[in-house]
Amino acid sequence: MRKWLPLLAVCLGSFMLLIDVTIVNVALPDMSLALHSTFASLQWVIDAYALALAVVLLGVGALADLTGHRRVYLGGLVAFALASAVCGAAPNPGTLITARAVQGLGGAAMFATAFPLLNASYQGRDRGTAYGVWGAVSGAAAAVGPVLGGLLTEAADWRWIFYVNIPISVAAVWLAAKALAADRPTPGRRPDWTGTVLFTVAASALVLAVISAQEHGWTSGAVLGLFALAVVAFLVFLVVQARSRHAMLDLSLFRSRSFTGIMIASLTVNVAAFAMLAYTSIWLQSLLGLTPLEAGLTGLPLSGASFCTSLVVGRFLHGVRPQLLIGGGMVLIGAGALAETLLIGAGSDWTALIVGYAVIGVGVGATLPTLGSSATAAVGWQRAGMAAGATNSARQLGHAIGIAVLGSVFASSSAAWLTDHRVRGAAALGRALSGGGAGHVLAASPAAGRAQLADALHGAAAHALRAGFTVAGAVGLLAGVLALILMRPERVAPAVEEQPPVPAHA
């Protein structure tokens, strides 16, 4: 059992940071009432965390290679715990959103160092098992988040979705300090501060542009200006990385078709698998009348299938080509999302999600552990933090952008359906539906026309959900096909056996 303590230490931190991506979804209506804020403004509680997590992952991963993965991991745990305490005690939306951003920074430090720490702690078949368990925990965390969020919100208070992190963080710090091997930082290099700043500016501007487009439109001056800033900053980042002797991201890695395929899958897996969870939660609570806990429990088919599949993949990681696991997993995610377009209708209830979620879960379980192991194997243990930062940064950027894009799809599709069916106040009703306010609209409507309005809202929601799942499914299928075409097993699979220096405790 002592052998698996490093895995437990890493999984505790990873589970916390990933579960916090989705744990707030079902609690947003209660937060809105308690903090006297609109539902739309509190969506930044999700976006601030995802944005902070995404934009610094790459830089933190490269920094950890230089200063030590264990040291950065412990620092991330402490920052995450302190920020969680502030989130739980937040007296207003501004404090909550700011603390969530700090939480994301701590999460990035933990996320970027997870695979390097596992690489340094295990070898051979044990390493494959560790990858599988970590992937199972990571894949299940996003789907378990709404369940835990609903349970804590109903049984105690929404603030406990943050307070619960504190004792877990304390346990993780103690375990990491005791079980993880001493750091072996890479000598002779220095941090790439210029690259870190440029990438942060580019990623922040891109995500802010997509989020702002929901409110101001895709062609507004502010949105176009943010897109332009993102493009310019990213191009300058590429130039700096190509010329730097201490680049945070070695661009030569993309000469490998396999690494390119891995990065495409990393960027799209959260879009295809998880971005629609926020909007199905809105549908389940505001229109179907489910409680936060009941809405969260609908994700169990996804989390259960993901957990079981990841365990199986971990056991057979050395014998199955990463190309098939990643490409095939993304195809399954896309197929599960597209299945929902056939199952959801105006008269559907929560059971319409079961089949599609289960298929998505199998795909997630096959993809997630293989992404990290293949990327870190492709670059060698000396730059494992760089590879982990790149893949995880791509995942979280995809998640942040995916939620915003699918939110636009949901809002525009619901408003279009209401307009096509000549429902009075279609634009306002579409905004209320996408913002989780459909239940309040129905309650405030005249009794004589309430049933007709309810039918219209159910029809619009079903149409919007189908549109969102269509986009998510198409993204998953395309990414899966590209991964199958681009990935070369001979460039990735043999590298899984590469051994870093074996730590003393192993």
KAPE-V565566 format. One record per pair of residues at least 12 apart in sequence whose ideal C-beta (glycine too) atoms are under 6 Angstrom apart, sorted by the first residue. I is the first residue (numbers start at 1). J is the second residue. D is the distance in Angstrom with one decimal. If there is no record, write none. Layout:
BEGIN
I_J_D, I_J_D
END
This chain:
BEGIN
5_179_3.7, 6_121_3.9, 6_179_4.8, 6_180_5.4, 7_130_5.0, 9_175_4.3, 9_176_4.3, 9_179_5.1, 9_180_5.9, 10_114_5.2, 10_117_5.3, 10_118_6.0, 11_134_5.9, 11_137_4.7, 12_172_4.1, 13_77_5.8, 13_110_4.1, 13_172_5.2, 14_114_5.3, 14_138_5.7, 15_137_5.2, 15_141_5.1, 16_165_5.6, 16_168_5.7, 17_107_3.5, 17_110_5.3, 17_111_5.9, 18_138_5.6, 18_141_3.8, 18_142_5.9, 19_141_4.4, 19_145_4.5, 21_142_6.0, 22_142_5.2, 22_145_3.3, 22_146_5.6, 23_145_4.0, 23_148_5.8, 23_149_4.1, 23_161_5.0, 24_45_5.4, 25_146_5.2, 25_278_5.2, 25_281_4.8, 26_146_5.0, 26_149_4.8, 26_150_4.6, 26_281_5.5, 26_292_3.9, 26_295_5.2, 26_296_5.3, 27_149_5.1, 27_153_4.7, 27_158_4.3, 27_161_5.8, 28_42_5.4, 30_153_5.6, 30_158_4.6, 31_158_5.5, 35_93_5.2, 37_93_4.5, 39_435_4.8, 39_436_4.9, 40_435_5.1, 44_97_4.9, 45_100_5.6, 47_211_5.7, 48_97_4.9, 48_100_4.5, 48_101_4.5, 49_100_4.6, 49_103_5.9, 49_104_4.5, 50_396_5.9, 50_399_5.5, 50_400_3.9, 51_207_5.1, 51_400_5.5, 52_101_4.4, 52_104_2.8, 52_105_5.3, 53_104_4.0, 53_107_5.1, 53_108_5.2, 53_396_4.7, 54_393_5.8, 54_396_3.6, 54_397_4.3, 54_400_5.5, 55_200_4.8, 55_203_4.1, 55_204_5.2, 56_108_4.7, 57_108_4.7, 57_112_5.3, 57_389_4.9, 57_392_5.0, 57_393_3.6, 58_199_5.7, 58_389_4.4, 58_390_5.8, 58_393_4.4, 59_196_3.6, 59_248_5.8, 60_108_5.0, 60_109_5.3, 60_112_4.5, 61_112_3.7, 61_385_4.1, 61_386_5.5, 61_388_5.3, 61_389_2.1, 62_248_3.8, 62_386_5.2, 63_191_5.4, 64_112_5.9, 64_113_5.0, 64_385_4.3, 65_186_5.1, 65_385_4.0, 66_185_5.6, 66_186_5.8, 66_189_5.5, 66_191_6.0, 67_185_5.6, 68_183_2.8, 68_185_4.7, 69_113_4.3, 69_116_4.5, 69_117_5.3, 70_180_4.7, 70_183_4.9, 71_183_5.6, 72_109_5.1, 72_113_5.3, 73_110_5.8, 73_113_4.4, 74_176_5.7, 75_109_5.8, 76_106_4.6, 76_109_2.7, 76_110_4.1, 77_169_5.4, 77_172_5.4, 77_173_5.0, 79_106_3.4, 80_103_5.9, 80_106_3.4, 80_107_5.9, 80_169_6.0, 81_166_5.5, 81_169_3.5, 83_99_5.0, 83_102_4.1, 83_103_4.0, 84_162_4.6, 84_165_3.9, 84_166_5.9, 85_166_6.0, 86_99_3.9, 87_99_4.5, 87_162_3.9, 88_159_4.4, 88_162_3.9, 88_163_4.4, 111_392_4.9, 112_388_5.4, 112_389_4.4, 115_372_4.7, 115_376_4.9, 115_388_4.3, 116_384_3.9, 116_385_5.0, 116_388_6.0, 118_130_4.9, 119_376_6.0, 119_381_5.3, 119_384_5.3, 119_500_5.5, 120_181_5.7, 120_500_5.5, 120_503_5.8, 123_499_5.4, 128_314_5.8, 128_317_3.6, 128_318_5.4, 129_314_5.2, 131_314_5.6, 131_317_5.9, 131_369_4.7, 131_373_4.5, 132_310_5.5, 132_311_5.6, 132_313_5.4, 132_314_1.0, 132_369_5.4, 133_314_6.0, 135_310_4.1, 135_368_4.5, 135_369_2.4, 136_307_4.6, 136_310_3.3, 136_311_5.1, 138_368_5.5, 139_306_3.6, 139_310_5.4, 139_364_4.5, 139_365_5.3, 139_368_4.8, 140_303_4.3, 140_306_5.4, 140_307_4.3, 142_274_5.0, 143_299_4.1, 143_302_4.2, 143_303_3.4, 144_303_5.0, 146_296_3.6, 146_299_5.4, 147_296_3.7, 147_297_5.6, 149_161_5.2, 149_296_6.0, 150_292_3.6, 150_293_3.5, 150_296_3.6, 151_293_5.3, 153_292_4.7, 154_292_5.9, 154_293_5.0, 181_503_3.2, 186_382_5.5, 189_246_5.3, 190_246_5.3, 192_246_5.2, 192_247_5.8, 192_248_4.0, 194_240_5.6, 195_240_5.5, 195_241_5.7, 195_248_4.4, 198_233_5.4, 198_236_5.6, 198_237_3.9, 199_237_5.3, 201_233_4.4, 202_230_5.1, 202_233_3.7, 202_234_4.0, 202_237_5.8, 203_397_6.0, 205_226_4.9, 205_229_4.3, 205_230_3.9, 206_230_4.0, 207_400_4.8, 208_226_5.4, 209_223_5.3, 209_226_3.6, 209_227_4.8, 210_401_5.1, 210_404_4.2, 211_404_4.6, 214_407_5.5, 214_408_5.1, 256_491_5.5, 257_486_4.4, 257_488_5.7, 258_487_4.6, 258_488_4.8, 258_491_4.4, 258_492_4.7, 259_378_5.2, 260_486_5.5, 261_483_4.4, 261_486_3.4, 261_487_4.1, 262_374_5.5, 262_375_5.1, 263_394_5.7, 264_479_5.5, 264_482_5.3, 265_326_5.1, 265_330_5.5, 265_479_5.4, 265_483_4.9, 266_371_5.6, 266_391_4.3, 266_394_3.9, 266_395_5.1, 267_394_4.2, 267_398_4.5, 268_398_5.7, 268_475_5.2, 268_479_4.0, 269_367_5.6, 270_395_5.3, 270_398_4.9, 270_399_3.7, 271_398_4.8, 271_402_3.4, 271_475_5.2, 272_333_4.7, 272_334_5.8, 272_337_6.0, 272_472_4.9, 272_475_4.8, 272_476_3.3, 273_333_5.0, 273_360_5.4, 273_364_5.2, 275_402_3.4, 275_403_5.0, 275_406_5.0, 276_406_6.0, 276_468_5.2, 276_472_5.4, 278_403_5.9, 279_410_5.0, 279_468_5.9, 281_295_5.2, 282_436_4.6, 283_461_5.1, 284_350_6.0, 286_436_5.0, 286_438_4.4, 286_439_4.5, 287_438_5.4, 287_461_5.6, 298_350_4.9, 298_353_5.4, 301_354_5.2, 301_357_4.3, 301_358_4.2, 302_357_4.1, 302_360_5.6, 302_361_4.1, 305_358_4.8, 305_361_2.9, 305_362_4.9, 306_361_4.1, 306_364_4.3, 306_365_4.2, 309_362_5.0, 309_365_2.7, 309_366_5.6, 310_365_4.1, 310_369_5.4, 313_366_5.7, 313_369_5.8, 321_489_4.5, 322_370_5.1, 322_374_4.4, 322_492_5.2, 323_487_3.9, 323_489_5.1, 325_366_4.9, 325_370_4.3, 326_367_5.5, 326_370_5.2, 326_483_4.9, 327_480_5.0, 327_483_3.9, 327_484_3.4, 329_363_4.4, 329_366_3.4, 329_367_3.4, 330_367_6.0, 330_476_5.4, 330_479_4.7, 330_480_3.3, 330_483_5.9, 331_480_3.6, 332_359_5.8, 332_362_5.4, 332_363_3.2, 333_360_5.2, 333_363_3.6, 333_476_4.2, 334_473_4.7, 334_476_2.8, 334_477_3.5, 335_359_5.9, 336_356_4.6, 336_359_3.2, 336_360_3.6, 337_469_4.8, 337_472_4.3, 337_473_3.6, 337_476_5.9, 338_473_3.5, 339_355_5.9, 339_356_4.2, 340_356_4.0, 340_469_4.3, 341_466_4.5, 341_469_5.1, 341_470_5.4, 344_462_5.4, 344_465_5.1, 344_466_5.8, 345_462_5.3, 346_458_4.7, 346_459_4.3, 346_462_4.7, 371_391_5.6, 374_492_4.9, 375_387_4.3, 375_391_4.6, 376_388_5.9, 377_495_3.8, 377_496_4.6, 378_492_5.5, 378_495_5.8, 381_500_3.6, 406_468_4.7, 409_467_5.3, 409_468_5.1, 409_471_5.6, 410_434_5.2, 410_464_4.5, 410_468_5.2, 411_430_5.8, 411_434_3.9, 413_463_5.7, 413_464_4.2, 413_467_3.9, 414_430_4.5, 414_433_4.9, 414_460_4.2, 414_464_4.0, 415_427_5.5, 415_430_3.0, 417_460_4.4, 417_463_4.3, 418_430_5.8, 418_460_5.0, 423_456_4.8, 438_457_5.2, 442_454_5.8
END
